[in-house]
Amino acid sequence: MTHSKFTFSQVKELLQAQTSNFNKKNSDIIYGSRLNYQLSNPDIFGAAWFDLPMETRHEIWHALYFFTNEEQL
């Protein structure tokens, strides 16, 4: 997910579920993963972020979230 938010209409299009019934309006905003959005930025990891193993992505998240010393990062 490379966007921080989507309209529900965009989600339906991605799922190819245009004719299905949902309890959301097409204009409703669906928020994605801010972490994926930010770390997949071309200035950081770019699309390669999604190619990293889940364990590696978790370790990176853990370091960014919990480390208090910038030198350790």
Beta strands, then each sheet from edge to edge (+ up, - down):
strand 1: 5-7
strand 2: 29-31
sheet 1: 1+ 2-
end
